[in-house]
């Protein structure tokens, strides 16, 4: 689930010296939370009354806070007037249902892959949106996409564009004039047989020069059975035998047809054939296409070039119903603009403008959701408190007393020790070792018995041949190839140390001996350095609490676990080892909303009081429990100390960032104000109680009467407004359409065989119903608590902020690995170091240790990166191994996400069938054309960024003697990796990215990458 703020920085604008500039982040955040509002606070409003949301003030638009479905709306035809006044207000609203499902925690039972997930159904309400009459002003600029139809007007008033061609004449030496017009999208057949005489202008290099990209400037073609000569740059290949006149570049006008219609050209598809010309200023309702150069004309199989139209504009759809509540079921995406704040005037505030935003739930799982009952921990981060030490030396549990080590280097304060294998030792057999393969009569182990090796008779003597590197009872010696047999008096043997090549720096006072000698450790080594320590390699004492990333973990000689951590962002320079315990490592898990760090808590008001007094209740002498707890969070703002928050004190408190932070973490269970129409008697009783004190204390009969009249007038005004605003019991609980109706609509929409026989239609209908059943099984039911308005309310922005913590897209771990490898390769070719050695490393992982960069290594790179990130993978050098393991190790996704696997497949051109080859890479971003920018190996003989198409052939080439086309196959992810974990691909500059890898300006392929 995507979560977005209801407003963005670009939605907030202020006028400064008659110019417009975006608000600074600090002011924007203040307005997000409402503590810079004039009115509309949570959970206590301007009249010390219950207020279940906040007001968004002075914004240009409002956006959906999460993915979901619109379940109801009301669009007012025009503003309403408060009874007896000219104060305008809007009762337009949109109500959205959202269904969250947590990533889940994998059960720890052996072999289980089932995860426990926490679900929560919640709603967002957007009240006081612009009425229809206001939306239609200003040329439709205020019309949200939800209600909009998109329109353009044609701007051309010329005859059709295209390409003029010349009829071929053998004796034409001077390049005769054009004779025939071919419109944009027109088809010409390739002509490979016509050869012009030597003196023909086609063979004149001045009249028909060579060009780098297209060969000759002019080429032979066939049009309507005649040989013609056409400008090659204005043509593009269409299949093996044809050319098409380009739509964007070809600009010749049809001057041969005096009766040609003037206007704007219409085509039968994206880059399709010209089918008609329509007049200038013709209004068209359009839909955008994946190709940014084309619009589709709505409800028609007709297309128009964007460049042939005036600027796109919006109008309200014709099917929008006004003034009545509409129960609907429309999907909506987070961040979609759904309305514009409207006027909500009240006494002394005739021009107040706002949108009331509310987030609430009736889900009985809400408390389990807040305490993280499912145990989700996928977003847990780590922090190390101040005054803790990060140790530079790595804890050790294997360099123990009595182990044999070799002294490799000796420096003043540090000594390097390690382990080496010893080979080519000529060892006399007699009295030293037992050589037969079978066990001996005196208990000797045969050479071929596990563990394979010689039984040693005289360990001390044999050990001298190995520089005392052997440890009795543990070290094993074996015969080298050609090392003797039978009655040979000697054997050429070797000792292969299990830690061969490992080296460690320790304090010099922990070991005694000479360089290049083997010694026995006299004590346990508790820590070591992997590189020679420098004077700057000292332990780090933290002066503040920092966020860290766990890099590795080990256990020391006493079994205590240590974490190797590195600070994040500005603390990245802090890196070292620290014992993993609650005092040293603080786990921050945003799924635990009620954790002290986040401070969320549930408050209930069982009385559902609407008006509150902080010193005493309007109904009795003691404060309500609900308001008492709110008071605890706000009492420091009671400036005169009378234990009553005046309107001004309340406003000042709720405009303070710290105070808002406190009360914004309250989840308040309270009757919804939007159901007040069904509880008018309770509401009016509270109004009576508010006025009662003043009326009762008034001794003057006339004044008492006036107060009573004012009270009654206020009640009438409020009651009418309540009736106009409330909607709760008008929202339908359940589906708008039953299963049969939904199924019927799906079948009709997707039916292709319109004119087929009844038998064919029946077969197709059965297949479509089966597909629909699978789709509908995943459908989230529409629901609303229309029968009960006692619900849990969240501060909308605090809710969004925290939901972002648990839903925020992350960088897939394998992409961090891949990016690190790309930086290490430095844009260097695969035949050179270090890329060649890196390619060998990837191949070795997939089982091809002898392969190098000259062997296709795209899949080996992908497999290696996934493995390094702890993901199951195909462990294969075959690019199509992702496809072969679809549903087992990988899942196909419909929409690309950052870091997903991109698969290209080679198809035999003559048959359209896959040949089992292709290319595999990782998605990094998209360019301005929407093409994929991918990071991968074996791309242009490098590890780099390359461009790939999704909507056309990437490359045509000959593979194993057969002509093939490489095309996009699909997007994939490891099967257990949540699709929602990754962010959406961002717009990137491929050239700039490759320059950064190389550390200098390099040449990036401007076209799609050739990867064979």
DRENGURO-321844 format. One record per residue (C-alpha): residue in one letter; x, z, y. Coordinates in steps of 0.5 Angstrom, whole numbers, plus 500, padded with zeros to 3 digits. Layout:
! DRENGURO-321844
AXZY...
! end
This chain:
! DRENGURO-321844
X500500500X502498507X501503512X502501520X501505527X494503530X498501536X505497537X510498542X508491544X500493545X502498550X503495557X504498564X504495571X511496575X511493582X507487579X510486573X509488566X514492561X513495555X513502555X519506553X519509546X518516548X512515552X509510546X510516541X507521546X501516546X501515539X500523538X495523544X499528547X499524553X491523553X487525558X481526553X480526546X484531542X484533535X481538532X478541539X476536544X475537552X469542551X472546546X468542541X469540534X473533535X475530528X480524531X484522537X483517543X487511543X487510551X490504555X492500549X491492549X488492542X487496535X490495528X488497521X492503519X493501512X491496507X484496505X477494505X472494511X466497508X461497515X461495522X457495528X458490534X454492540X451486544X453489550X455496553X450501553X448506558X448513558X440515559X439516567X446514569X450507570X455510565X457505560X459506553X460502547X458504540X461498536X465501530X469498524X470503518X475501513X476504506X483505503X485507496X492510495X496510489X502514488X508511485X508516479X512520475X515518468X513523463X519526460X517525453X522521448X520514449X515514454X514509459X507512462X507515469X502520472X500517479X496521484X490517487X487518494X481515497X481515504X477512510X479510517X474509523X475505529X469507534X468505541X470498540X469492545X462489545X461482544X459480551X466483553X470480547X468473549X471473556X478471558X478465554X477469547X484473548X480479546X477476540X480480534X483475528X477479524X472476528X475470530X475462529X481458531X480452535X484447538X483440542X486434541X491431546X492424545X489418547X493413545X493408539X496410532X503411532X508409526X513404525X514397526X517392521X520385521X518380516X524378512X526370514X532368510X535364516X534369521X541371525X539374531X534380529X527377530X522381533X517386529X511383526X507388522X505396524X505401519X502408521X505414520X504416512X504409510X507407504X512402503X515400496X523400495X526393495X533393491X533386489X533382496X540380498X540376505X545370506X552372509X550370516X543374516X543379522X542384516X549383514X552383522X555390523X553390530X546389529X545393523X551398523X552403517X550410518X552417515X546419512X542413511X547408509X545401513X541402519X535397517X533396510X529392505X522394503X516391501X509392504X503389502X507384497X511381503X519383504X520387510X525390514X525397516X528402520X531407515X531413519X524413520X523413512X523418507X523417500X517418496X518418489X523413485X520407488X517408495X518410502X513414507X513413514X515420517X510423521X514427526X519422528X516415527X513413534X512406535X505404537X500399534X500394539X499388534X491390534X488389540X481393538X485399535X482406537X485410542X486418540X489423535X491421528X487425522X491425515X488426508X493432507X500435510X504429511X499425508X496418509X492416516X485416515X482416522X483416529X479421533X478422541X482426546X479433547X475433541X474441539X477442532X476449528X482449524X486453519X494454519X498451513X504453510X508447514X508449521X507442523X500441521X493444521X488443516X481442519X476447517X471445511X474438511X480435507X483433513X489435517X492434524X499435527X500441531X504437536X498432537X494438539X493443545X494450545X490454539X485459542X480463539X472464539X467469535X465466529X458464529X455469523X457475527X450480527X450485533X447492534X445493527X450496522X452491517X455494510X460489508X466488503X472485507X479486505X484487511X491488511X495494515X497492522X491487523X488487529X481489529X478491536X480493543X478499546X472499550X469504556X466510554X464513560X461520561X460525567X465524573X469519568X465513570X471508568X474512562X477507557X478509549X478508542X476514538X480513531X479518525X482519518X478523513X477523506X471526501X476525495X476532491X483530489X485531496X488538495X492536489X495530493X497535498X501539493X504533489X500535483X503529480X510531481X512524485X519525487X521517488X522519496X526525495X532525499X538530500X541535505X546539506X546545510X551547516X557552514X557548507X564545505X565538502X571538497X575532497X578533490X574531484X572537479X574536472X572538466X577534461X584536463X585542459X590547457X594544451X593537453X599532453X599528459X605524462X608525469X608519473X610520480X612527483X611528491X612534495X605537494X602533489X604530482X601524479X599525471X596520467X595517460X598511457X598508450X605507446X607501443X612497438X615504435X619503429X618509425X621510418X616511413X619516408X618523409X614521415X607517414X603516408X602508408X597506402X590504404X587509399X587516399X593520396X593525390X595530394X590530399X593524404X588520408X588512406X590508412X583504412X579510412X576512418X579514423X583508421X591510421X596513418X597520415X602524418X607528413X612531418X608531425X614534429X619528427X614523428X612526435X619525437X619517436X613518441X616522447X612528444X606524447X602526440X597532439X597535432X591533428X588529434X592523436X592517431X597512430X596505427X600499425X601493430X600486428X606484423X608491423X611491416X607492409X609494402X616497400X618495408X622502410X619502417X613500420X612498427X606502430X603504436X599510439X593507443X591513448X583513449X584514456X589509457X591507464X587513467X591517473X590523477X593527483X594534482X597540486X605540484X604547482X599546476X604542472X612542470X616537468X620531469X618524471X616519465X616525461X610528456X608535458X603540455X598543460X599550461X593551464X586548466X586543471X580544475X580538480X584532482X584526487X583519484X588517490X594520493X592525498X594524505X595529510X588528513X584529506X582536507X576539505X570539510X566545513X560542516X557545523X550542522X545540517X546533515X542528511X546525505X546520499X548522492X554518490X555521483X555527479X560531474X561538471X567542472X570546466X565551466X559547466X557547473X554541476X557538482X555532487X559527490X555526497X556522503X552523510X548518512X548514519X552518524X554523519X557517514X564519515X563526511X564525504X566530498X564534492X559540493X556545487X549543486X545549487X539551492X543554497X548547497X543542496X536542499X531537496X526534501X520531498X515528502X510528497X509535498X505535504X504543504X512544503X514549509X519543512X512539513X507544514X501541512X495546511X488546509X483549514X475550512X469551517X464553512X459554518X460547521X460550528X460544534X462548540X467554540X469559544X476562543X475569545X468570542X464565538X457563542X453565536X456572535X462577537X468575533X471568533X470564527X476563522X477556523X478557531X482563529X487559525X487554531X488559536X494562532X497555533X495555541X495562543X502561547X498557552X493562554X497563560X493568563X493572557X485573556X485570549X480565552X483558552X480555559X479547559X485546563X489551558X486547552X488540556X495543557X496545550X494539547X498535551X504539549X508535544X510542540X503544540X500537538X505537532X503544530X495542530X496535527X498538521X491541520X487538515X480540517X474540513X468540517X461536518X462529521X460528528X457521526X452525522X450529527X443525528X441529521X443536524X440535531X437542530X443546529X447542535X441543540X441551538X448551540X447547546X441553548X446558546X451555551X446555557X443562554X448566558X448563564X440563564X439570562X444573567X440569573X436573577X433568581X427565578X428558581X435558580X433560573X428554572X433549575X438551569X433551564X431544567X438542567X439544560X433540557X436534561X442535558X439536551X435529552X441525554X446528548X440527543X439520545X447518545X448522538X442517536X446511538X453513536X451516529X451512523X453516517X447515513X446508514X453506510X451504503X455508497X457503492X457495491X454490496X454485490X453487483X458484478X453478476X453476483X461476484X462473478X457467480X461466486X467466483X465461478X462456483X468457488X473455483X470450479X473443479X469439474X464438479X461431475X463433468X458433462X454439461X459441455X465441459X462445465X460450459X467450457X470451464X465456466X467460460X474460462X473462469X469468467X474470463X479470468X474473473X473479468X481480468X481480476X475484477X477489472X483491477X478491483X477498487X470500487X467500494X464507496X462512501X460519502X453517505X450523502X455529504X458529511X462535509X469532509X477533510X479530517X487528518X490528525X490520525X497519527X500525523X497522517X500515518X507518520X507522513X504516509X510512512X514517509X511516502X510509502X516506506X519500503X526501501X532497499X532495492X538499489X541492486X541489493X546494496X550493490X550485491X551486498X557490497X560485492X559479497X563483502X568484497X568476496X569474503X566467502X572465498X571460493X570462486X577459483X581463488X582471488X578475489X572471487X575469481X576476478X569478480X566472476X570474470X567481471X560479471X561474465X565480461X558484462X554479459X559478453X563472456X570476457X574469457X569465462X571465469X568462476X569455473X563457468X556458472X555465473X549466477X545469472X551474470X552476477X544478477X545481471X551485473X548487479X541490476X545494471X550497476X543499479X540502473X535497471X534494465X536486465X537480460X544481460X545474460X549468463X543463462X539462469X532462465X533468462X529472467X523467465X525468457X524475458X518475463X513480461X518484457X524486462X521482468X514481472X512475476X510477483X505472487X508474494X516475496X519482497X526483500X531483494X526480489X529475484X528468486X528463480X529455480X528451474X531444473X525439470X527432467X525427472X522422467X518427463X517433468X519438463X524444464X531443460X532450460X537450466X537452473X539457478X537465479X539469486X536474490X532474496X535476502X530473508X527467510X529462516X524459522X522454517X519459512X525457507X528462503X535465504X538468498X544471496X547470490X553467486X555460484X552458490X556452493X562455489X562462492X558468493X554467499X547466503X544459501X537456503X532454498X525451498X519453495X514447497X519441495X525439490X531443492X536438489X536431484X542430480X544428473X545433468X548432461X546424462X539426465X536425472X533432473X530435479X531443481X524446483X522453485X519457479X517464482X519471484X520476479X522484479X524488474X518490470X518497472X520497479X514498484X512491488X510496494X517499494X520493498X519491505X517484507X522478508X525478515X527472519X534471518X540467521X544464515X550461519X551468522X550472515X555467512X560468518X560475517X562475510X568471512X570474518X570468522X566462523X565458517X561452515X554453512X550448508X544446513X540444508X538446501X544449496X546444491X546449485X547446478
! end
